[in-house]
């Protein structure tokens, strides 16, 4: 085992292990079901040590969500830098990343997040920033000829968000897999505002990856 001599180095390594174990437990067992005592016991550390690093479960969950978001953003940024993709390439990359995430996250985890105000506020701000970036993204899509120029994309974005929230509120995930719901919402809206060029890209991509 690697020997860590410096106290701050040890704390950094321990912090990472705590986040890894806690997020695995939150996903597998549900956020509410996991206690701080459980996390400390899994790691073989005292509750005092755990509380010195994370004062409560919400702060631990928030840090785990932040890390997960940062990793996703880093993956997308790397893709854009290395591949120099067009608008449709980016949409398909985002689509596959979201489908992969949904396949690993049970709906209990997603719905329980709303019980934690700090996490909810963090995600709200992230979503607000994403909407600002989405407007520039749609303009680029129009310039590249993939998106129609006669569509209100801010309205489309709000409608898509409303449909997603409605699916969760009506607990449709008990009838349909989350990936299935997401796929239908995405492609309903995407095909609606694409030009013929955009539609051809979608159809060709789906055939290639069938």
C-alpha positions in Angstrom: 0.0 0.0 0.0 1.2 3.5 -0.9 2.6 5.3 2.2 1.4 8.8 2.7 3.6 10.8 5.0 2.1 14.3 4.7 -1.2 14.8 6.6 -2.8 16.9 3.9 -1.9 14.3 1.3 -3.6 11.6 3.4 -6.7 13.7 3.9 -6.9 14.3 0.2 -6.6 10.6 -0.5 -9.2 9.8 2.2 -11.6 12.5 0.9 -11.5 10.8 -2.5 -12.1 7.4 -1.1 -15.1 8.7 1.0 -16.6 10.2 -2.1 -16.2 7.0 -4.1 -17.7 4.8 -1.5 -20.5 7.1 -0.5 -21.7 7.7 -4.1 -21.6 4.0 -4.8 -23.8 3.4 -1.7 -26.2 6.3 -2.6 -26.7 4.9 -6.1 -27.0 1.2 -5.0 -29.1 1.6 -1.8 -30.7 5.0 -2.2 -29.6 8.3 -0.6 -32.0 8.2 2.3 -31.1 4.7 3.3 -27.4 5.4 3.6 -26.3 6.8 7.0 -23.0 8.5 7.8 -22.3 5.7 10.2 -22.6 3.2 7.3 -20.0 5.2 5.2 -17.6 5.4 8.1 -18.0 1.7 8.8 -17.4 0.7 5.1 -14.1 2.7 5.1 -13.0 1.6 8.5 -12.7 5.1 9.9 -14.2 6.8 12.9 -17.3 8.9 12.6 -15.3 11.8 14.0 -12.8 11.6 11.1 -15.7 11.5 8.6 -17.5 14.5 10.1 -14.2 16.5 10.1 -14.1 16.1 6.3 -17.8 16.2 5.5 -20.0 17.8 8.2 -23.2 16.1 7.1 -24.6 13.8 4.4 -25.8 16.6 2.2 -22.4 18.2 1.9 -21.0 14.8 1.0 -23.7 14.3 -1.7 -23.2 17.8 -3.0 -19.5 17.2 -3.5 -20.1 13.9 -5.2 -22.6 15.5 -7.6 -20.1 18.3 -8.3 -17.4 15.8 -9.1 -19.7 13.8 -11.4 -20.7 17.0 -13.2 -17.1 18.1 -13.6 -16.1 14.7 -15.0 -18.9 14.9 -17.6 -18.0 18.4 -18.6 -14.3 17.4 -18.9 -15.3 14.5 -21.2 -17.3 16.7 -23.4 -14.7 19.4 -23.6 -12.0 16.8 -24.5 -14.3 15.5 -27.2 -14.9 19.0 -28.7 -11.2 19.8 -28.6 -9.9 16.6 -30.1 -12.6 15.8 -32.7 -13.6 19.3 -33.8 -17.3 18.1 -34.1 -20.2 19.8 -35.8 -23.5 20.6 -34.0 -25.1 17.2 -34.7 -21.9 15.4 -33.5 -22.1 17.2 -30.2 -25.8 16.4 -29.8 -25.2 12.7 -30.4 -22.2 12.7 -28.0 -24.4 14.4 -25.3 -27.2 11.9 -26.0 -25.0 8.8 -25.6 -23.4 10.3 -22.4 -26.9 10.9 -20.9 -28.1 7.4 -21.9 -25.0 5.9 -20.2 -25.6 7.9 -17.1 -29.3 6.9 -16.9 -28.4 3.3 -17.3 -26.3 3.5 -14.1 -28.6 5.7 -12.0 -31.8 4.3 -10.5 -34.8 6.6 -10.4 -34.8 6.5 -6.6 -31.4 8.3 -6.7 -32.7 11.0 -9.1 -35.9 11.6 -7.3 -34.4 11.7 -3.8 -32.0 14.5 -4.8 -34.9 16.9 -4.6 -35.0 16.4 -0.9 -31.6 18.2 -0.5 -31.8 22.0 -1.0 -28.1 22.6 -1.5 -27.8 20.0 -4.2 -31.1 21.2 -5.8 -29.7 24.8 -5.9 -26.4 23.7 -7.3 -28.2 21.8 -10.1 -30.5 24.7 -10.8 -27.6 27.0 -11.3 -25.9 24.5 -13.6 -29.1 24.1 -15.6 -29.3 27.9 -15.9 -25.8 28.1 -17.3 -26.5 25.2 -19.7 -29.6 27.1 -21.0 -27.4 30.1 -21.7 -24.9 27.9 -23.6 -27.8 26.2 -25.4 -28.9 29.4 -27.1 -25.5 29.9 -28.6 -25.5 26.3 -29.6 -28.8 26.6 -31.4 -27.5 29.6 -33.3 -24.5 27.6 -34.4 -26.8 24.8 -35.6 -28.8 27.2 -37.7 -25.6 28.6 -39.3 -24.4 25.0 -40.1 -27.7 24.2 -41.7 -28.8 21.5 -39.3 -31.5 23.5 -37.4 -34.5 25.5 -38.8 -34.3 29.3 -38.5 -38.0 29.7 -37.9 -38.1 28.1 -34.4 -38.1 29.7 -31.0 -35.3 27.7 -29.4 -35.7 29.2 -26.0 -39.4 28.1 -26.0 -38.4 24.6 -27.3 -35.9 24.3 -24.4 -38.5 25.2 -21.8 -41.1 22.8 -23.3 -38.5 20.0 -23.3 -37.7 20.7 -19.7 -41.4 20.7 -18.8 -42.0 17.4 -20.5 -39.1 15.8 -18.5 -40.4 17.2 -15.2 -43.9 16.0 -16.1 -42.6 12.5 -16.8 -41.0 12.5 -13.3 -44.0 14.0 -11.5 -46.3 11.4 -13.1 -43.8 8.6 -12.1 -43.7 7.3 -15.7 -40.4 5.6 -14.8 -42.4 2.9 -13.1 -43.9 2.0 -16.6 -40.9 2.8 -18.8 -37.2 2.7 -18.5 -35.6 6.2 -17.9 -33.5 5.7 -21.0 -36.6 5.0 -23.0 -38.3 8.2 -21.8 -35.3 10.3 -22.4 -34.8 8.9 -25.9 -38.4 9.6 -26.9 -38.3 13.2 -25.6 -35.0 14.0 -27.2 -35.9 12.7 -30.6 -39.4 14.1 -30.6 -38.0 17.6 -30.2 -34.8 17.1 -32.2 -36.5 15.9 -35.3 -39.0 18.7 -35.0 -36.5 21.6 -35.3 -34.0 19.9 -37.7 -33.8 20.8 -41.4 -33.6 18.0 -44.0 -29.9 18.0 -43.6 -30.2 17.5 -39.9 -32.8 14.7 -40.3 -30.5 12.9 -42.7 -27.7 13.1 -40.2 -29.9 11.6 -37.5 -31.2 8.8 -39.6 -27.7 7.9 -41.0 -26.2 8.0 -37.5 -28.9 5.7 -36.0 -28.5 3.2 -38.8 -24.7 3.1 -38.3 -25.1 2.6 -34.5 -28.1 0.3 -34.6 
